[in-house]
Amino acid sequence: MSQAATARANGAKSNGPITAEGKAISAQNSLKHGLTSSRVVLPHESQEAYDKLEASLINRFKPADDLESELVQEMAAARWRLRRIESMEAALFKKAIKQHEEAGTPDALDVAYAEVAESKSYRMLVRHASQLRRAFEKAWKELQLIQEDRRMDEEEELQNEPSDAFLKRRLDAAMMMPLPGERSALPTHNLQLRA
């Protein structure tokens, strides 16, 4: 039997992971950098630090409804991933510098920087950073527009409401008017009409 036929036969026997734990591990198989993952906080990252970032943005932008909250969450996710890119970029440079220093490369720092700048990994990080910055800015601008519309609606409602002074005059006038069947509390003058 050929190697390809053997591989097909063995592959047909596999049903994938069975347990919940096995499925969870298998779900992470394709995770390389987590920049496009549906999961914002990776297992080795601090959920507490992410929650603190999100709370800071919520405190700053004070979302008033679900849509505004979702936009703030998008901003937090983008900012978190941008921080991850900064760490990944630093790790790329650190690794290249170490390799060139250990190899005794003349001008190791310059060579390492040039090598990283020309690498596929660095170009991928730059591309993802640009996408994440645009995602952050788009969510921010949408949030600003929605919040400005809400503020304008609230101001318009206030302008359409009668002023306090007007309401007070109306209330005073209503208090002075007698109820049906009552005499007026206002002083009356004895005016006599001449015939």
C-alpha positions, 0 to 999 in steps of 0.5 A, a space after each residue: 500500500 502506498 504512503 498516501 493510501 495509508 495516510 487516508 486509511 489512518 485519517 478515516 479512523 480518526 474522529 477528532 477529540 472526544 472529551 471537552 478538554 480535548 476539544 478545548 485544546 484542539 480549538 487552540 491548534 491554529 492559534 499562532 498570534 491571537 490577533 484575529 482570534 475570536 478570543 480577546 484575552 489569550 490563556 497566558 495573558 491577564 484577564 484582570 489587566 484586560 478588565 481594567 483596560 475595558 473599565 477605564 474606557 467605560 469610565 471615560 466614554 460612559 456608554 448609555 446603551 448596548 450599542 455604545 457598550 459594544 463600541 467601547 468593547 470593540 475599542 478595548 479589544 483593539 487596544 489590547 491586541 495593539 499592546 500584544 503587537 508591541 510585545 511581539 515586536 519587542 520579542 522579535 528584536 530581542 531574539 534577533 539581537 541575541 542571535 547576532 550578538 552570540 554569533 559575534 556579528 559585527 554591528 549586531 544591533 544594526 544587522 538585527 534591526 535590518 533583519 527584523 524590518 525585512 522579515 515576514 513576521 514584522 510585516 505581518 505585525 505592522 499590517 495587523 497593527 494598522 488594521 487594529 488602529 483603524 478598527 479602534 478609530 472607527 469604533 471611536 468615531 461611531 461612538 462619538 457620533 452616536 453620543 453627540 446625536 444623543 446629546 443633541 436629542 436631549 438638548 432638543 427635549 429640554 428646549 421643547 419643555 416649558 421653562 421653570 418660570 413659565 411653569 411657575 406662572 401657570 401653577 400660580 395662575 391655576 392656584 388663584 382660579 376658583 374651583 367650580 362652585 367655590 368663590 374666588 379667593 381674590 379680593 373683589 371690588 364692589 363695582 356698581 354699574 350704572 344703568 
